[in-house]
């Protein structure tokens, strides 16, 4: 091993050393450790009681199922963020990829008797192909028009599923494919957590790499990227394929656990498409971390609300009946307060509280795109990008 | 023949559904994804008026006024400060529509409700009979389209709307307050959506999720016709209406809803600016 590679290794370990990390990453690691430890903690005397109490279900076993479902949802949100948060091409129909992954895998498993491990691979491949199918038109049409295409694509698929319901099971879905790891609460939880971590690490590393920088640059100024001699088409398609494959992976694995099944309402309904966007935007677009947190939040809040047995007096409805309604209101309020995402706000707040700016802290978790660096906020860039399309469309008011 | 008459009447409804959507996009430059929910709101306003025993005129009034007020409030409360951020408008209006749908679901459940019939009876053309309701729908739709044309082309406010849709800056240079024009547009669009919801609910039934299909339909029509063009929306509505009736009648009834989507994708890929849309400026 040469000197150079040793020093690179040391640098790598240095970065991975928890003590040297900025505060928010320590908090993140703690949260992660907690997620991993949940199944162990419940058997402890006092701590266990507490953990059972904060699980989003009436018992901790069911709580694990709900958290597992939330982890899958967070994977969906991260896959959305990888393409829309980074390249600024807003997709309104990411359910397409989840559905392609989930249905392909379920059909390979149920119809052709393939083991789930193999059929999931098939689902991922087909979802990647779907990524190409969406990505290629995305090169030609831009801005709001692309949003329209992505909004419509899963609807067409849904219509097809209903039209050919003898093959796809219509609105009822496909029943229950084999489970990857049986019905165990803990094993399924760790399956979800493991996948979540793998997806997270992959996307996190990728978006912090040179590729991530190019994707961000595409969001910021596509012409500049092509002027630098890079093929924006190649990177855009790459982003769509990557996002599609990961969405497909999450969808495929999801149907092979007891928490999910291949039905249109779970994989491709309008609500799912909307929830994914809400999750990523709420958490902080273009950060991956934000999408992961937003995903967990969006998926678990209704679970928690379901637990509340309180009946609102005047209208005579219980909280659990209205859980999704209340959640939508909460989302609306949060969107109005933190348009840049809760994560960015949290980071900025944390910085102010610790009184530290610059230095190590300056190396933001979002790859140096934190809001205080002005003008590089992904939301702003995306907005600017869209503004440009609109200006073009309306004859250009600028100048 | 039956198919043609049927298609003409359905298309009239589609035109009503799409015009409000295209107005907001053409003038304000934002996509109002709560448009479908506004239509649902119109239908349920009429339903509640009927439940209260207020009679048909009151039901009609409610189904126009409540969505119009709601659209105005939505613009003033949320959209106005996000006006320069189309993407946030899209997301916010999307969430608003989810809130409305969920509210209706919580209070009314998922079953469909039938609205008071506006007009009973039937009429016949060329040996086929149709509901009077559909005939009235056709007439009202053209009446509204005609009035809108007159309003836009011959009144001061209408000309202001045109000016703002052409150029925000130019309009403000000659002293037109674009936020006021936008407010008017949103209110008009809300009222149109309410009327569309009234007819749709009266003809079929009203349910909490009825707006979703209408939103997608508006999208398809508006894109086919050209975003921001009223004339284009009317033509697009008829194109898609005829196509849908033709496919469901001649090929298979289960294809309902697929035709507009297929047309939409083809148009987006071949001619993204639509039939009457403004060209992308160089």
Interface residues (C-beta under 8 A of the other chain):
Chain A: X90 X137 X140 X141 X144 X145 X147 X148 X149 X151 X152 X153 X155 X156 X159 X160 X162 X163 X270 X271 X274 X277 X278 X281 X315 X317 X321 X322 X324 X325 X328 X329 X331 X332 X335 X336 X339 X379 X382 X383 X386 X387 X390 X392 X393 X394 X395 X396 X397
Chain B: X29 X31 X78 X82 X84 X85 X86 X87 X88 X90 X91 X92 X94 X95 X96 X98 X99 X102 X103 X105 X106 X107 X165 X166 X167 X168 X169 X170 X212 X216 X219 X220 X223 X227 X228 X252 X254 X255 X257 X258 X261 X262 X264 X265 X268 X269 X272 X278 X280 X281
